[in-house]
Amino acid sequence: MQGARVAARYAKSFIDLTVQQGVLEQAYADMKYISEVCKSNHDFVNFLKNPIIKTDKKQAILKEIFGDKINKVTEGYIMLITSKKREIYLAEIASEFVNQYKEKKKILTAVITTAHGIDDVIRKQVMDIVKGVGNNEVVLEEKINKDIIGGFIVRVGDKQVDASISSKLNNLRRSFTENPYIKEV
């Protein structure tokens, strides 16, 4: 819980800083990149959380990894976070920054999960339906999960539509276990 609170505060302050500096878009791209690195490399996150490694070593390694790939304002902010011993929250801060950026820019993220992927026609239909809900910009994330067998699951914010075959099979299985016609003695 504390990590989420710390991440929200640091992300908010970084958004304010990037708006002041006029580099919000570059910072958004940087934080998305950092978030992806953290999600894809568990060893990197463990490195950040390791209390034995000294701050100056962490800063040198972070500069080496992200050096010319991120904006100078973002690099300076990461160095500041590291000097304050908050690098353990870098993954959460990056993720929270992306969320706050999307909220600020009124960008909805729709996640569609299918068993085999979708084609362009279905993608356009989903985008049109989600855009019809509000007048926000929509980013569509596609996930593939073979366990849903067929159909789809669409999640936008805290709303979800589950039209997957596995869900329907589970509902059918549940209804068979609740047989109202057998009289118990």
Number of C-alpha atoms within 10 A of each C-alpha: 5 8 14 13 13 16 21 20 15 22 24 17 13 20 21 13 17 18 13 10 10 11 16 19 12 16 26 21 14 20 23 17 17 19 20 14 14 20 13 11 10 10 10 15 18 12 15 21 16 13 11 7 11 10 17 12 10 18 19 12 13 17 17 11 11 16 13 10 12 18 16 14 17 21 20 12 15 19 21 14 18 20 14 10 15 19 23 18 21 24 21 21 28 26 23 23 26 21 19 18 19 17 12 10 11 14 16 20 19 21 17 22 23 22 18 15 15 15 8 8 9 11 14 12 11 16 16 12 10 22 16 10 8 11 11 14 14 18 15 17 12 14 16 14 14 13 11 21 15 17 16 24 20 21 17 15 10 5 8 13 11 16 15 19 17 17 17 14 13 11 11 11 11 11 11 10 8 9 9 9 6 7 6 5 3
